[in-house]
Amino acid sequence: MTTLLVNIHDEQQERVLLAFLNSLKYEYSTDSQSEISDAQQKEILRRERDFKAGKIKTEPGRKLKNAFCINVQDRVISNSLG
């Protein structure tokens, strides 16, 4: 089973999403424990606006994956050397 986390920005989005899920008879649950703080929500919305305005430089996923793999390999080598 796969879990999908959706960040809903307002009540209208929530109503539309729930109506869609219900129309397809999907099983779903809500988790109020995973709510984010007001500051976190403001930061997410700011970053989304910056992205849409073209203020954020994006990188291809492959480049990020390669950088992560190199970093992990370096740590493994460093840890094995003591």
Backbone as JSON Lines, residues from 0, in Angstrom:
{"i":0,"aa":"M","n":[0.84,-1.17,0.0],"ca":[0.0,0.0,0.0],"c":[0.89,1.24,0.0]}
{"i":1,"aa":"T","n":[0.5,2.25,-0.72],"ca":[1.22,3.51,-0.79],"c":[0.43,4.57,-0.04]}
{"i":2,"aa":"T","n":[1.13,5.42,0.68],"ca":[0.52,6.53,1.38],"c":[0.82,7.8,0.61]}
{"i":3,"aa":"L","n":[-0.2,8.62,0.43],"ca":[-0.06,9.89,-0.27],"c":[-0.42,11.0,0.69]}
{"i":4,"aa":"L","n":[0.49,11.92,0.91],"ca":[0.24,13.07,1.78],"c":[-0.11,14.26,0.89]}
{"i":5,"aa":"V","n":[-1.25,14.86,1.15],"ca":[-1.7,16.0,0.35],"c":[-1.83,17.2,1.27]}
{"i":6,"aa":"N","n":[-1.19,18.29,0.9],"ca":[-1.3,19.54,1.67],"c":[-2.44,20.37,1.1]}
{"i":7,"aa":"I","n":[-3.49,20.5,1.87],"ca":[-4.68,21.24,1.44],"c":[-4.56,22.66,1.96]}
{"i":8,"aa":"H","n":[-4.76,23.64,1.08],"ca":[-4.55,25.03,1.45],"c":[-5.79,25.74,1.96]}
{"i":9,"aa":"D","n":[-6.98,25.23,1.63],"ca":[-8.19,25.9,2.11],"c":[-9.36,24.91,2.11]}
{"i":10,"aa":"E","n":[-10.48,25.35,2.65],"ca":[-11.65,24.48,2.8],"c":[-12.22,24.05,1.45]}
{"i":11,"aa":"Q","n":[-12.17,24.92,0.45],"ca":[-12.68,24.56,-0.87],"c":[-11.88,23.41,-1.47]}
{"i":12,"aa":"Q","n":[-10.56,23.47,-1.36],"ca":[-9.73,22.38,-1.86],"c":[-10.07,21.08,-1.14]}
{"i":13,"aa":"E","n":[-10.28,21.17,0.16],"ca":[-10.62,19.97,0.93],"c":[-11.95,19.38,0.46]}
{"i":14,"aa":"R","n":[-12.96,20.23,0.28],"ca":[-14.27,19.74,-0.17],"c":[-14.17,19.08,-1.55]}
{"i":15,"aa":"V","n":[-13.43,19.7,-2.46],"ca":[-13.28,19.15,-3.82],"c":[-12.56,17.82,-3.78]}
{"i":16,"aa":"L","n":[-11.47,17.76,-3.02],"ca":[-10.7,16.51,-2.93],"c":[-11.54,15.39,-2.32]}
{"i":17,"aa":"L","n":[-12.24,15.68,-1.24],"ca":[-13.06,14.65,-0.6],"c":[-14.19,14.19,-1.52]}
{"i":18,"aa":"A","n":[-14.8,15.12,-2.24],"ca":[-15.85,14.75,-3.19],"c":[-15.29,13.83,-4.28]}
{"i":19,"aa":"F","n":[-14.1,14.14,-4.76],"ca":[-13.45,13.32,-5.78],"c":[-13.16,11.92,-5.24]}
{"i":20,"aa":"L","n":[-12.56,11.86,-4.07],"ca":[-12.24,10.55,-3.47],"c":[-13.51,9.73,-3.22]}
{"i":21,"aa":"N","n":[-14.54,10.4,-2.73],"ca":[-15.81,9.7,-2.48],"c":[-16.45,9.21,-3.77]}
{"i":22,"aa":"S","n":[-16.34,10.0,-4.84],"ca":[-16.96,9.61,-6.11],"c":[-16.32,8.35,-6.69]}
{"i":23,"aa":"L","n":[-15.04,8.15,-6.38],"ca":[-14.33,6.96,-6.84],"c":[-14.36,5.82,-5.82]}
{"i":24,"aa":"K","n":[-15.05,6.09,-4.71],"ca":[-15.17,5.11,-3.62],"c":[-13.81,4.7,-3.06]}
{"i":25,"aa":"Y","n":[-12.87,5.65,-3.01],"ca":[-11.56,5.4,-2.42],"c":[-11.68,5.38,-0.9]}
{"i":26,"aa":"E","n":[-10.9,4.54,-0.28],"ca":[-10.8,4.56,1.17],"c":[-9.72,5.57,1.53]}
{"i":27,"aa":"Y","n":[-9.98,6.38,2.54],"ca":[-8.99,7.37,2.96],"c":[-9.21,7.67,4.44]}
{"i":28,"aa":"S","n":[-8.23,8.28,5.02],"ca":[-8.36,8.73,6.41],"c":[-7.65,10.07,6.53]}
{"i":29,"aa":"T","n":[-8.03,10.81,7.53],"ca":[-7.37,12.08,7.8],"c":[-6.57,11.93,9.09]}
{"i":30,"aa":"D","n":[-5.53,12.7,9.21],"ca":[-4.66,12.6,10.37],"c":[-4.41,14.0,10.9]}
{"i":31,"aa":"S","n":[-5.13,14.38,11.91],"ca":[-4.95,15.72,12.46],"c":[-3.64,15.82,13.24]}
{"i":32,"aa":"Q","n":[-3.03,14.69,13.57],"ca":[-1.76,14.71,14.29],"c":[-0.63,15.22,13.4]}
{"i":33,"aa":"S","n":[-0.78,15.1,12.1],"ca":[0.3,15.52,11.2],"c":[0.14,16.97,10.75]}
{"i":34,"aa":"E","n":[-0.74,17.71,11.42],"ca":[-0.92,19.11,11.05],"c":[0.37,19.88,11.3]}
{"i":35,"aa":"I","n":[0.57,20.86,10.48],"ca":[1.79,21.66,10.6],"c":[1.45,22.98,11.3]}
{"i":36,"aa":"S","n":[2.46,23.6,11.83],"ca":[2.26,24.88,12.53],"c":[1.95,25.98,11.52]}
{"i":37,"aa":"D","n":[1.46,27.09,12.04],"ca":[1.19,28.25,11.17],"c":[2.45,28.72,10.47]}
{"i":38,"aa":"A","n":[3.56,28.72,11.2],"ca":[4.82,29.16,10.6],"c":[5.25,28.23,9.47]}
{"i":39,"aa":"Q","n":[5.08,26.92,9.68],"ca":[5.43,25.96,8.64],"c":[4.53,26.13,7.42]}
{"i":40,"aa":"Q","n":[3.25,26.35,7.66],"ca":[2.32,26.55,6.55],"c":[2.66,27.8,5.76]}
{"i":41,"aa":"K","n":[3.0,28.88,6.45],"ca":[3.38,30.12,5.77],"c":[4.63,29.91,4.92]}
{"i":42,"aa":"E","n":[5.59,29.15,5.46],"ca":[6.82,28.88,4.72],"c":[6.54,28.06,3.47]}
{"i":43,"aa":"I","n":[5.69,27.06,3.57],"ca":[5.33,26.24,2.41],"c":[4.66,27.1,1.35]}
{"i":44,"aa":"L","n":[3.72,27.93,1.77],"ca":[3.02,28.79,0.81],"c":[3.97,29.81,0.17]}
{"i":45,"aa":"R","n":[4.92,30.34,0.96],"ca":[5.9,31.29,0.4],"c":[6.75,30.6,-0.65]}
{"i":46,"aa":"R","n":[7.22,29.4,-0.33],"ca":[8.05,28.67,-1.29],"c":[7.27,28.31,-2.56]}
{"i":47,"aa":"E","n":[5.99,27.98,-2.39],"ca":[5.16,27.67,-3.55],"c":[5.0,28.91,-4.43]}
{"i":48,"aa":"R","n":[4.77,30.07,-3.82],"ca":[4.65,31.32,-4.59],"c":[5.96,31.64,-5.3]}
{"i":49,"aa":"D","n":[7.08,31.47,-4.59],"ca":[8.38,31.73,-5.2],"c":[8.62,30.8,-6.39]}
{"i":50,"aa":"F","n":[8.25,29.55,-6.25],"ca":[8.42,28.59,-7.34],"c":[7.58,29.0,-8.55]}
{"i":51,"aa":"K","n":[6.32,29.32,-8.31],"ca":[5.44,29.71,-9.41],"c":[5.88,31.01,-10.07]}
{"i":52,"aa":"A","n":[6.53,31.89,-9.31],"ca":[7.01,33.16,-9.85],"c":[8.37,33.02,-10.54]}
{"i":53,"aa":"G","n":[8.93,31.82,-10.53],"ca":[10.21,31.59,-11.19],"c":[11.41,32.06,-10.39]}
{"i":54,"aa":"K","n":[11.22,32.27,-9.1],"ca":[12.32,32.76,-8.26],"c":[13.22,31.63,-7.75]}
{"i":55,"aa":"I","n":[12.81,30.4,-7.97],"ca":[13.57,29.25,-7.47],"c":[14.16,28.49,-8.65]}
{"i":56,"aa":"K","n":[15.45,28.22,-8.55],"ca":[16.12,27.44,-9.58],"c":[15.89,25.95,-9.28]}
{"i":57,"aa":"T","n":[15.39,25.23,-10.24],"ca":[15.15,23.8,-10.04],"c":[16.3,22.99,-10.62]}
{"i":58,"aa":"E","n":[16.45,21.79,-10.13],"ca":[17.48,20.87,-10.6],"c":[16.81,19.59,-11.06]}
{"i":59,"aa":"P","n":[17.34,18.96,-12.09],"ca":[16.77,17.68,-12.53],"c":[16.88,16.65,-11.4]}
{"i":60,"aa":"G","n":[15.88,15.81,-11.27],"ca":[15.88,14.78,-10.24],"c":[17.09,13.88,-10.3]}
{"i":61,"aa":"R","n":[17.53,13.55,-11.5],"ca":[18.69,12.67,-11.68],"c":[19.94,13.28,-11.04]}
{"i":62,"aa":"K","n":[20.11,14.59,-11.21],"ca":[21.28,15.27,-10.65],"c":[21.25,15.2,-9.12]}
{"i":63,"aa":"L","n":[20.08,15.42,-8.53],"ca":[19.95,15.36,-7.08],"c":[20.18,13.94,-6.57]}
{"i":64,"aa":"K","n":[19.65,12.97,-7.3],"ca":[19.84,11.57,-6.91],"c":[21.32,11.2,-6.94]}
{"i":65,"aa":"N","n":[22.01,11.6,-7.99],"ca":[23.45,11.31,-8.1],"c":[24.22,11.97,-6.97]}
{"i":66,"aa":"A","n":[23.9,13.21,-6.64],"ca":[24.58,13.91,-5.56],"c":[24.33,13.21,-4.24]}
{"i":67,"aa":"F","n":[23.11,12.75,-4.03],"ca":[22.79,12.04,-2.79],"c":[23.56,10.73,-2.72]}
{"i":68,"aa":"C","n":[23.6,9.98,-3.8],"ca":[24.3,8.69,-3.82],"c":[25.79,8.88,-3.55]}
{"i":69,"aa":"I","n":[26.4,9.91,-4.12],"ca":[27.82,10.18,-3.89],"c":[28.05,10.51,-2.43]}
{"i":70,"aa":"N","n":[27.18,11.33,-1.85],"ca":[27.29,11.72,-0.44],"c":[27.19,10.49,0.46]}
{"i":71,"aa":"V","n":[26.24,9.62,0.19],"ca":[26.06,8.41,0.99],"c":[27.28,7.51,0.86]}
{"i":72,"aa":"Q","n":[27.81,7.34,-0.34],"ca":[28.98,6.5,-0.54],"c":[30.19,7.06,0.2]}
{"i":73,"aa":"D","n":[30.36,8.38,0.18],"ca":[31.47,9.01,0.89],"c":[31.36,8.75,2.39]}
{"i":74,"aa":"R","n":[30.15,8.81,2.92],"ca":[29.97,8.56,4.36],"c":[30.28,7.11,4.7]}
{"i":75,"aa":"V","n":[29.86,6.19,3.86],"ca":[30.13,4.78,4.11],"c":[31.63,4.53,4.1]}
{"i":76,"aa":"I","n":[32.33,5.1,3.13],"ca":[33.79,4.93,3.04],"c":[34.45,5.56,4.26]}
{"i":77,"aa":"S","n":[34.03,6.78,4.65],"ca":[34.63,7.47,5.8],"c":[34.39,6.68,7.08]}
{"i":78,"aa":"N","n":[33.18,6.13,7.25],"ca":[32.87,5.37,8.45],"c":[33.67,4.08,8.51]}
{"i":79,"aa":"S","n":[33.89,3.45,7.38],"ca":[34.63,2.19,7.39],"c":[36.12,2.4,7.64]}
{"i":80,"aa":"L","n":[36.63,3.6,7.35],"ca":[38.03,3.91,7.59],"c":[38.29,4.29,9.04]}
{"i":81,"aa":"G","n":[37.23,4.6,9.73],"ca":[37.36,4.83,11.14],"c":[37.57,6.22,11.55]}
